[in-house]
Amino acid sequence: MTLQRRLLVLLLAGAPLIWAMAVGFALWRARAEINELFDTQQVRLAQQVAAMLPSASLSGAPARLPPRPADSGAAQLDDLSIAVWNGRGELLLADREGAALPFDARADGFVDHELGGAPWRVYYLRGDGSWHVAVGQAMEERRDLLRDLLASQLLPWLLMLPVLLAAIAAAVRRGLQPVRQIVREVQQRRAGSLAPIAVGAAPAELQPLLAAMNDLFSRIERALEHERRLTADAAHELRTPLAALRAQWEVAQLASNDDERRRAHQRIGAGIDRLSRLVAQLLALANVESREAPIFTESVDWHRVVERALSDCLVLLDETGSEVTVTWPHEGAPLPLTGDEALLATLVRNLVENALRYSPRGSLVALRFAREALVVEDPGPGLDAEQRSRLGDRFHRPAGQEQAGSGLGISIVQRIAELHGLQARFDNRDDGPGLRVTIERRPAASRR
Amino acid sequence: MRILIVEDDALLGDGLARGLRALGFAVDWFRDGSAADQALANAPYEAIVLDLSLPGGDGMDWLARWRRRGDATPVLILTARDALDARIAGLDTGADDYLIKPVELAELAARLRATTRRARGRPEPVWRHGALEYDPAAKAVRWRGEAVELTSRELALLEVLLANPRRVLSKQQLFEKLYAWDHAIESNAIEVYVHHLRRKIDPGIVRTVRGVGYALGAAADGGKP
C-alpha cells in the first residue's frame, strides 16, 4: 500500500468518525438541555395552575379552557395538556387540544405514560389531598427538536464532505511531493551513477533515509572502485608472464638444436607455474577482499594451521634448500583466537613463502609463536623505509627480486589479518640482517 | 645488428634475448636501468628495447636521461602499460616505438628493423649498393641479380658495412657492433668473415684500409659492365 493511499484512507475514514463522535456528544448535551428546559416549563406551568386553583370555581362539571383564537402564532398546543382533579379524582379542568391525561392519585413528580399510542411525559403536582394538577407533554416534541438539531448539524457536513475529502487528498499529495521528487531523481539516474542524493532539501523525516542511502552508495562505489582497480591491475600484471611465455615458446620454435629446445620447454614450464601461482594468488586475494569481517566461532588450532601451511611450502623448501623452524610458547596456547583455519594457513604460507624467496639459498626461516603474537624471521636483506611503506601495494615487488613472486602476498596477509582483528607489522631484525614480520592483535581503537 | 634489452622479468628477458638472437640480432640483456645505462655508454647499440616497470628507477626516467644527454639511439618501449596517456608520454619522452606486452618476436624484430632503418635515413626496406641488394627482413642478398647464400655472421658483417657506407671501421668497432658481450669469439673472426664475403660476393666488396680496418668496397659500384 502506498504511503499516499494509506494516509488518504486513514484521514478519510478518520475525519467522519471524529465528526460523528463530536455530533454524538453535542446531541447528548443538547438532549440534556432540552429535557431540562422542557421539564422546567412543565413544573412551572403546574405550579402556576396550582396557584390559581383557590380563585377558580372548580365545582360542578369539569371546566374546559376556551378554544384558542384563530391566530395563535406558531404555537402547537396538541403536544401539551393540562388537567386538574379534585381529591376524589374528578376532573375539574382540562385543556381542549391535548391528550386526556390519566388521573393517578399516588403520582407526584414526572411519570412517563403511553397516551394515544405516543409516549408522553407527565408532571403530577399533588396538593394537600384536595386537588391534583398534571401537565403533560408529548415526547415527540423533544425528539423533533433533537432531530432538527441533528439535521442542522448533518446537512452542512454532508454538503462540505466532498470539499473536505478533496482538500485532504490534495494536501496528502502535496505533502508527499518531496518523496515523489526523490523517486524521480533516482529513477532518472544512469545505471552506474552512485552520486549522492542532495539531503539538504529533503524533509527532515526523509533525511536519515537519504543519508543511509548515500552512505550505502558510497560504500558500493568504493567496493566497485576496488574491484575495478583489482581487475585492471590483474590484467596489467598478467601481461608480463604472458609475454614471457610467448617469447619462450617462440624461442622453442626457433631453436636450432634439441638442447636449446629442451631448455626453452623448461622455461615455458616455469612460466606456466608462475602464471598459475599468480592466478591462484589473485583468486585468493579476490576471495579475502570481498569478505565482510565475519563472526568466527571456531577457535583456532595453530598446530593444524602451521601443518597445513608448511605442507604447501614443501616444494619451495626443496627448491631453495632452506629450512623452517617452528617454536611454540613454553606454556599456554599461542595467540588464542577464533577464526578460519584455512585463511590463517594462507596467511602463514604467504609469510613463509616470502621469507624463503627473499632469503639466500639454504637459509633458516624462523616461525615463532608467543602468547600474543606470531613472528616470522628471515635472514634476507630486509627492507628499507621506502620499501616498507610500499608493502601491501598490490603487485609491488621490491627491486632486485630474482624470484618471481606475484606481488600479492602481503596484500593477502594484511587482509586475512584484518578479518581476524589482527595486524601485520614489518620490521628489520635488530639481531642481524633480515626481516621480522609480527602478527599481533590490532589495538582495539583501530578496529572497525 | 646489436641491440640492448632492458627487462627485469627473468623469463621474459631470457626469452626475448634468445629469440632475437635466433633471428640474427646481437643482444645484450640487462635487468635494471643503471646496468643498461653503463652498457649504452660503452658499446654501440643500434636500438634499445626498454621495459618501463624496472627496479631502481622507471624506464621513462632512463629514457628521458638518455635523450637529455643527446643519445639518439632508437628506443622501443615494450611494456604492460597500455593506457593512452602512458603511450603518449612514452613517445613524447623520446621513444621511437611503443609496444604492449605480449608481443610476437617477429613483430618486435620487424619494428626494430623499421626504427633502425628510419634512424639511418634509409626509408626503403631493401638496401642497394651498386649491384648489391640486401633485404634485411628476408636476410636475402643478391649480387648482380643472383642470390648469394650467406651465414648469419656474414650477413651481420655485411649489414654493418652497408649501414656505414662511407666510413672506415676498425676491427674493434666491427667487433662491438657485431657481438654481444657474452659471446666468446676468436680474435681473427672478423678477418675470416671478410674473407668469406669477398669469396662469395665479389673480391672488391670489402676494401682493406691498412693499419685502420675495413670499409665497404668501391667495387660494389664497379660491378656494372
Interface residues (C-beta under 8 A of the other chain):
Chain A: H236 E237 R239 T240 P241 L242 A243 A244 L245 R246 A247 Q248 E250 V251 L254 A255 S256 E260 A264 R267 A270 G271 R274 R397 P398 A399 G400 Q401 E402 A404
Chain B: D9 A10 L11 L12 D14 G15 L16 R18 G19 A22 L23 D32 P55 G56 L78 A80 R81 D82 I100 K101 P102 V103 E104 L105 A106
